[in-house]
Amino acid sequence: MSQSINMAVLIDGDNIPSANVKEMMEEIAKYGNPTIKRIYGDWTRPGMNKWKNLLLENAIAPIQQYGYTTGKNATDSAMIIDAMDILYSNMVNGFCLVSSDSDFTRLATRLREAGMLVIGIGEKKTPDPFIVACDKFIYIEILRGQSEDKVEKKEKDSSGIEKISNRVISLISSSIRDTSDDDGWAFLGDVGSLIQKKQPNFDSRNYGYEKLTQLIKAIGQFEIDQRETSKSRHKLIYVKNKESRQKKR
């Protein structure tokens, strides 16, 4: 993603743990420049105190929203209203909605309809409707795992890492077929983009691999070819379903 993309980062303070804010902001920076950073909540509540130092360290502006009625989430409404105001201001090209609440599903859909890039960040308990409404959805648990010391990670049980299921393998395989040339080879960048469109919460880090290339190698059902290019010092990576060769015999 280009760093020229200006993004509004809107955080649901009532619905997101305060830990790993630094990791979240570092992740967001991969997709654009967070020019607007706001967090919403009732700052008169003692439970919000843990956020205060983190806001100063990460230059996030707190937005006060009183809970006027028991059982109603006023924070959601304030965040949605602000998002629409920002949208019409034409100040940003994308939004990062940080919440595990399905109430933001329609907002994500509306922002994408307006041509905005929408990144979602939330916990694994986030309902599917909100996840699929985003261009990409990132689990906080993965960011939390990245911040742990490498030695501790080896000693800990990797319960947060998902197993590579047949469904995941099928998703990669079908995406390779959909983007491949006549010989069955597909540019990895195109494959990754298509996978993201098909399944916004797909992330190789969910399975313990930093890059999609590493995940594909670990599965062992795909061929990989690194090609030189005169226009770049970096090699271009192409992938292919192994069964493609067998079908042509």
C-alpha positions as MATLAB code, in Angstrom:
seq = 'MSQSINMAVLIDGDNIPSANVKEMMEEIAKYGNPTIKRIYGDWTRPGMNKWKNLLLENAIAPIQQYGYTTGKNATDSAMIIDAMDILYSNMVNGFCLVSSDSDFTRLATRLREAGMLVIGIGEKKTPDPFIVACDKFIYIEILRGQSEDKVEKKEKDSSGIEKISNRVISLISSSIRDTSDDDGWAFLGDVGSLIQKKQPNFDSRNYGYEKLTQLIKAIGQFEIDQRETSKSRHKLIYVKNKESRQKKR';
ca = [
       0.000    0.000    0.000;
       1.154    3.501   -0.763;
       2.183    5.759    2.055;
       0.519    8.598    0.095;
      -2.847    7.298    1.279;
      -4.119    9.487    4.114;
      -6.135    7.538    6.650;
      -8.530    8.312    9.477;
      -8.065    5.965   12.430;
     -11.210    5.733   14.558;
     -11.021    3.581   17.696;
     -13.965    2.286   19.701;
     -12.506    2.744   23.200;
     -15.419    0.898   24.816;
     -14.840   -2.203   22.743;
     -11.073   -2.554   22.283;
      -8.401   -3.431   24.887;
      -5.814   -0.728   25.504;
      -2.858   -3.102   25.145;
      -0.824   -3.187   21.920;
      -1.837    0.272   20.702;
       1.734    0.812   19.480;
       1.590   -2.398   17.443;
      -1.767   -1.344   15.999;
      -0.412    2.011   14.871;
       2.653    0.362   13.331;
       0.362   -2.011   11.431;
      -1.839    0.830   10.187;
       1.235    2.678    8.894;
       1.729   -0.162    6.377;
      -1.458    0.890    4.600;
      -1.193    4.658    4.725;
      -0.424    7.788    6.702;
      -2.738    8.074    9.761;
      -3.451   11.811    9.542;
      -6.525   11.647   11.794;
      -6.400    9.547   14.981;
      -9.353    9.575   17.366;
     -10.643    7.327   20.122;
     -14.205    7.418   21.427;
     -15.475    6.654   24.902;
     -16.807    7.982   28.175;
     -13.624    9.312   29.758;
     -15.366    9.898   33.090;
     -15.395    6.135   33.636;
     -12.496    4.718   35.715;
     -12.068    1.890   33.234;
     -10.817    4.324   30.606;
      -7.840    5.499   32.706;
      -5.547    2.835   31.234;
      -5.848    4.549   27.856;
      -4.650    8.013   28.894;
      -0.855    7.636   28.756;
      -1.128    5.575   25.579;
      -3.012    8.386   23.848;
      -0.239   10.877   24.562;
       2.455    8.472   23.388;
       0.648    7.805   20.091;
      -0.888   11.258   19.473;
      -4.447    9.945   19.515;
      -7.164   12.501   20.267;
      -9.757   11.380   22.862;
     -13.383   12.193   22.014;
     -15.717   12.401   25.004;
     -19.056   10.661   24.617;
     -21.339   10.274   27.603;
     -23.528    7.200   27.881;
     -26.851    9.015   27.969;
     -29.042    5.922   28.094;
     -28.408    2.570   29.740;
     -28.111   -0.194   27.165;
     -27.436    2.162   24.254;
     -23.952    2.585   22.842;
     -23.531    6.329   22.329;
     -19.875    5.798   21.411;
     -20.884    3.936   18.242;
     -23.144    6.779   17.143;
     -20.490    9.443   17.750;
     -17.897    7.448   15.836;
     -20.241    6.891   12.885;
     -21.204   10.582   12.711;
     -17.543   11.627   12.798;
     -16.674    9.119   10.096;
     -19.278   10.562    7.746;
     -18.108   14.122    8.475;
     -14.535   13.085    7.666;
     -15.693   11.312    4.510;
     -17.380   14.446    3.160;
     -14.394   16.614    4.099;
     -12.312   14.848    1.396;
      -9.311   14.886    3.731;
      -8.565   11.148    3.598;
      -8.463    8.243    1.161;
      -9.116    5.512    3.683;
     -10.337    4.586    7.131;
      -9.170    2.214    9.829;
     -12.048    1.180   12.088;
     -10.763   -0.365   15.314;
     -13.567   -2.317   16.968;
     -14.944   -5.814   17.479;
     -18.523   -4.555   17.211;
     -20.786   -5.560   14.329;
     -22.584   -2.198   14.656;
     -19.935   -0.754   12.336;
     -20.796   -3.123    9.481;
     -22.990   -0.627    7.641;
     -20.444    2.149    8.165;
     -17.667    0.056    6.603;
     -19.928   -0.781    3.665;
     -20.902    2.870    3.151;
     -17.274    4.042    3.237;
     -16.283    1.467    0.647;
     -19.204    2.515   -1.536;
     -17.656    5.999   -1.480;
     -14.370    4.582   -2.781;
     -12.566    4.546    0.557;
     -10.049    1.885    1.566;
     -11.401    0.347    4.786;
      -9.119   -1.570    7.160;
     -10.681   -3.220   10.195;
      -8.840   -4.185   13.377;
     -10.512   -6.169   16.141;
     -10.436   -9.295   18.247;
     -11.146  -12.765   16.910;
     -14.614  -12.589   18.452;
     -15.571   -9.963   15.843;
     -18.727  -11.039   13.958;
     -18.275  -12.041   10.306;
     -20.554   -9.311    8.851;
     -18.160   -6.569   10.006;
     -15.114   -8.532    8.859;
     -16.365   -9.063    5.303;
     -17.516   -5.431    5.060;
     -13.849   -4.323    5.224;
     -11.210   -4.503    2.503;
      -8.908   -6.148    5.041;
      -9.445   -7.205    8.640;
      -6.567   -7.755   11.078;
      -6.851   -9.618   14.373;
      -5.440   -7.878   17.439;
      -4.298  -11.258   18.755;
      -1.805  -11.505   15.871;
      -0.370   -8.072   16.657;
      -0.157   -9.056   20.315;
       1.821  -12.161   19.371;
       4.285  -10.102   17.335;
       5.108   -7.949   20.335;
       6.126  -10.893   22.508;
       9.788  -11.686   22.987;
      10.990  -14.372   20.556;
      12.299  -16.550   23.375;
       8.973  -16.355   25.160;
       7.164  -17.260   21.951;
       9.180  -20.460   21.662;
       8.416  -21.399   25.238;
       4.742  -20.531   25.095;
       2.035  -22.722   23.671;
       1.118  -21.151   20.335;
      -2.635  -21.449   20.998;
      -3.299  -18.240   19.081;
      -1.960  -19.765   15.842;
      -4.561  -21.345   13.588;
      -3.989  -24.635   11.800;
      -3.661  -24.593    8.020;
      -6.967  -26.153    7.016;
      -8.034  -27.648    3.692;
     -10.229  -24.587    3.276;
      -7.190  -22.301    3.408;
      -5.299  -24.487    0.937;
      -8.325  -24.458   -1.374;
      -8.551  -20.664   -1.105;
      -4.914  -20.271   -2.173;
      -5.213  -22.898   -4.896;
      -8.338  -21.391   -6.450;
      -6.836  -17.899   -6.324;
      -3.762  -19.152   -8.186;
      -6.003  -20.683  -10.861;
      -8.042  -17.497  -11.158;
      -4.961  -15.314  -11.758;
      -2.692  -17.724  -13.643;
      -1.465  -17.555  -17.222;
      -1.867  -20.338  -19.791;
       0.998  -22.270  -18.191;
      -0.580  -22.146  -14.734;
       1.847  -19.602  -13.240;
       0.446  -16.676  -11.250;
       2.208  -13.586   -9.889;
       2.162  -13.854   -6.093;
       1.138  -10.209   -5.697;
      -1.998  -10.813   -7.777;
      -2.751  -13.989   -5.826;
      -2.451  -12.180   -2.505;
      -4.722   -9.351   -3.666;
      -7.404  -11.766   -4.835;
      -7.239  -13.784   -1.608;
      -7.753  -10.561    0.355;
     -10.839   -9.712   -1.699;
     -12.269  -13.180   -1.220;
     -11.516  -13.338    2.511;
     -10.704   -9.968    4.179;
      -9.487  -11.550    7.428;
      -6.939  -13.761    5.669;
      -3.459  -13.111    7.016;
      -0.474  -15.440    6.815;
       0.398  -14.371   10.375;
      -2.763  -16.115   11.563;
      -0.943  -19.363   10.740;
       2.421  -18.372   12.169;
       4.097  -17.060    9.001;
       5.182  -13.460    8.438;
       4.737  -13.606    4.653;
       2.405  -15.350    2.229;
       5.446  -16.852    0.489;
       6.465  -18.627    3.690;
       2.963  -20.002    4.181;
       2.799  -21.308    0.615;
       6.201  -22.985    0.978;
       5.111  -24.619    4.241;
       1.985  -26.105    2.655;
       4.130  -27.882    0.065;
       1.410  -28.190   -2.591;
       2.594  -25.331   -4.774;
       5.547  -24.634   -7.050;
       7.443  -21.389   -6.543;
       9.560  -19.559   -9.113;
      11.631  -16.424   -8.427;
      12.205  -14.436  -11.598;
      14.737  -11.731  -12.300;
      13.544   -8.424  -13.719;
      15.572   -5.682  -15.365;
      13.381   -2.962  -13.851;
      13.889   -3.921  -10.228;
      16.569   -5.341   -7.964;
      13.907   -7.486   -6.347;
      12.917  -10.845   -7.760;
       9.299  -11.386   -8.741;
       7.713  -14.457   -7.173;
       5.361  -16.658   -9.185;
       3.404  -19.635   -7.882;
       1.672  -22.591   -9.467;
      -0.571  -25.439   -8.371;
       1.413  -28.680   -8.590;
      -1.579  -30.546   -9.971;
      -1.523  -28.263  -13.034;
       1.465  -30.196  -14.409;
      -0.242  -33.524  -13.793;
      -3.423  -32.455  -15.589;
      -1.484  -31.596  -18.769;
       0.060  -35.066  -19.018;
];
